[in-house]
Amino acid sequence: MTTSKKSLSVLQFKTGDDFSKNLDTLKTLVKRCEEDSIVVAPEVCLTGFAYERFDEAASFGLHALKELLPLSQNRTIVFTMIEKRDGKFYNFAKVLHRGEVLYEQPKVKLFKFGGETDYFEAGKMEDIRIFEIDGFKVGILICFELRFIEIWQKLKGCDIILVPAMWGVLRKRHFEQLTEALALMNQCYLAASDSANDDMAKSSAIITPFGVPYRDDRKNILCKTADIKEIKKMRKYMDIGL
């Protein structure tokens, strides 16, 4: 189904040690989002990074996936989860759409200061692709990947960029600047979902092709509509070859 408008929702909530409670929170918030919307949740929101519980976290992710797929019949759900493949652990972005896994993408750039390089296997640059949701060209960046220009270039021409993140509060302004700049450079909508844990930046936002952010650290859900006409208008007005 092709459409000229698409509702975007970004979630902003805390991830605790109880995996089941995290899943319940995610499901509750997803159900509160508008039908037929794209819902973006924070990075590893089901388990956190849980380095001492990796096998448990990977197993729980598969269980959670089965529970979340039915909720994607009338909404698109985007989140990341710890997954074990061929004896190695990855941080995989999942896009659930119409009851199926429409797209998946492993995290390519791991954040060494958070210990990720010690525990995760990195994906490959060719794993990052543009895909479609109801006629919109969509791309994903996972948290730290925001800092890499070569990944920005792979998403050139996207209508919507989705960013699940667990971005630290010490670099809060960096998260805001990078997400706004990426929306401006690509003249597209950007939906960024960050964790609301006490040591995280929050700063979740939906940013327009003109670079205007809708952001509120007090809210669990932020909603705005992406309009393909606004993208075309911005690219016509400020023609930079997109």
N, C-alpha and C positions, 0 to 999 in steps of 0.2 A: 504494500500500500504506500503510495506516494502522497505526501502532504506538504503544504507550504509553511505550516506552523507545527511546532513541537514543544510541549511543556517540559521544562527542566526543573528537577528538584535535587538539591544537595542536602545531605544529612550531616549533622554535626553532633556527635554524642560520645560519651566515654566508653572505653573498652576496659573491662575488669578481668579478674582472674577466673571468673566463672564463665566458661564458654557457653553454656546453655542460656544463661541470662543475657549474654551478648547477642545471641541469636534471637532470643525473644524480643529484645529491644529493636533489633534491625527489622524484624517482621512487623512489629507494631508500627514503626515509623513508615515503613514502605506502604502499609495499608492506609495510612493517613495521606499519602500523596495522591495527586490527581490521576485518574485512570488514563492510560495511554501515554504517560509521561516517562521520561528517562530519569531514573533515580540513581544518584551516585553516592556511595557510602565511603567512609574513610578507609585507608589502607589497613589491611589485616584486622578489620574491626571485629571479627569473630573471636580472635584468640590473642591479639597483640602479637609481638614477636616471639614470646614464649620459648626462648632458646633452650631452656632446661626441659621442655615438654614437647619437643618437635614432633615426635612420632604421634603423640596424642593429638596435637594440633592438626596434623595432616589428616588423621583419621576423622577428627571432628569436622574438618572442612568438607569431606565427602558426604558425611551425614547431613550437614547444613545445606549442601547443594541440593540434595533431594527434597528438602523442605522448602527451599526458596524457588525451585523451578515452577511449582504450581502458581506462585504469586506473580510469576512473569507472564502469565497468560494475557493480562491486561495492562502490564507495565514492563518497562525494560529496567533491569536491575544490574548495576555495575559496582563491583567491589573487588578486593584482592584477598587471596587466601594462600596459606602455606600448603604446598602440594609436594608429595614425594614421587619421583619418577626415576626408575632405573637406579635406585639407591641414593639419589641426590635430592636435596630439597630446593624448591623454587618458590618464589613469590609470584603467583599467577593472577593477573587481572582476568575476571570473568564477566562476560556480557550475556545475561540471561534475557531471552526475548521469545515471546510466544511459546513458552514452556520448554525451550531448548537452549543449549549453550550456543549462541550465535557466533561468538568470537572469544578467543583467549589470547593472552599475551604475557610472557614472563618478564619480570623486571630485569632490565639489561644493565643499568647503572646502579650498583650497590653502594650503600652509604657506609664506608668503612668505620667512621667515628661511632656509629651505632652498633658495630659488631657484625653487620650483615655479611661482610666478605669472609668472615670466619665460619659462617653457618650455611649460607645460601650459595647455590650455583647460579651464575649470571646467565641470562638469556643472550641471544645474538641479535645484532642490529637488524638482520633480515626478518626477525620475528615481529618487528613493529611495522604495521601496515594500516592503511586507510580502509575502512569498511563502511557499509551502509546500514542505516536504520530508517526505514520508511522514507527513502529518497534523500536523506541527509547524509553527507559524507562526514564520517566520524573518526577521530583518532584518540588514542589514550597515551598519557604520560603518567608514570607512577612516581610521585613524590620527588626524590632527589634527581630524577631524570630531567626535571625542569631546568637544571643548570647547564644542559648540554646542547649547544647550538646545532650539532649534527642531527639530534633527534627532532628539534624544531623543523629542520629542513625536510625531514621525512614526512612531516604532517602538513606540508605546504598544500593549500587548497582545501583543507577541511572546512566544513561548515560549523562543526561543533568539536571542541576538544574537551575531553573528560580527564580530570586529575584526582584520583584517589590518593590521599596523603596522610602521613603521620609526621608532620613537620614541627620541629621544636620551637618553643616560645622564644628562645634566644635569637632566632633568625626570623621572627615574625614578619618584619618589614620586607625581608628578602622574598618571602612567599607572596606577599601582596604585590611587590614590584614585578616579580617574574611572571605571575599569572596575568597581570594587567598588560605587561609588555607583549606577552605571547598572543593575547587576544588582539591587540593593536597591530602587531606585525603580520598576523594572518587574517586580519579583518573578519574575525569570526566570533561566535559565542564560545565562551569557556566556562565550564562548570567544575569548580574545585571543591572537594570535600575533605576537610581536615578533622582530625580527632579533637575532642573537647577535653581530653585528659589534662590535668593541672599543669603538666610540663610541656604541653603542646600549644601551638600558635593559635588554634582555631582559625580565624580569618577565612573560613569557607566563603565562597562567593560565586555568583553568576555574573559574568562580565560580558558586555555587549560588544559588537564589532567596532564601536566607536571608543572602546576602552573604559566605559563607565561601569563600575562595580556595584552590585547589590550585595551588601555584606552586613551581618549582624551577629556578633559573637554570643548574644543572649539566646538565640533561637536554635532549636533542634532541626528545623526544616526551613529551607529557603526555596522559593519557587518563582520562576519567571518563564516567559514564553519566548522561544527562539523563532524568528520569522525570517524565512529565506529571502523575502523582499528587502529586509534591512541589510542583509549581507550583500546582496547585489547592488543596493543603493550605495553602500559604503565603498565597495570596490570600483564602482563607476565614478563616484565623486573623487576618490583618491586612488587613481590607477597606478598600482605598483607591480602589475603583471600577474596577479593571481587569477 
